[in-house]
Amino acid sequence: MKTSIIMTASAVFLAVLGLFISFLTTEIIEFLNIEPNLITVLFLKILSALYLGFAILNWMVKGTLIGGIYNKPISFGNLMHFGVGAVTFFKIAFDIEQHPEIFISLTVIYILFAAAFIYIFRTNPAASKE
């Protein structure tokens, strides 16, 4: 399996989310009808930084061997992010009242990336090169 495709796709996805949240923080707060206060803005800016950090990490390692024992912290970090995110989104996606299409779409994307990183984490890329 070409992990570079998954790493590139996840990097682009996370970068788009990170930039979107970073530059449109107040618009997102208004769109989701959240009370705009300093803590909400702070949490969204920190979330943006985390997304951008993961995006640049995935972009920089997209050409390296990933899976099994190779770059295990990177594959496990992505697995944790997308796995926990998928479970969290799944728990709320069908109960949310405002803009459910956004949360259902994010749930599907997170589940797909979680499944891909489970596969990467459990597969030895060196064995498939022989």
C-alpha positions, 0 to 999 in steps of 0.5 A: 500500500502506498502510504504517501497517498494517505499521508498526503490526503490527511495532510491536505485535509488537516491543513484545510481544516486548520487554515479554515479554523484559523482565519474564520474563527469568528465566522465559525463561532457565529455559524455554529451559534456558540457564545463568542468569548475569549475561551472559545476563540482560544480553544478554536485557535489552539485546535487550528494549531493542532490541525496545522501541526499534524498537517505539516508532520504528515506532509513532511513524512509522506515519502518515508517508510511508514507502518509496522516498526517504521515511523511508529510514533507518526502512524500511532499519533495519526491513528489516535487522532483519527480513531478518537475523533471518529468515535467522538464524531460518531457519538454526536453526529446523529444527535446534533440539531444544527448543521448535521450534514457537516458533522456526518461528513466529518464523521465519515472522513474521520472513520475512513482515515482511522481505518487507513491508519489502523491498516498502516499501523498493523502492516509491515511495509518492508515485507511488501517491498520484497 
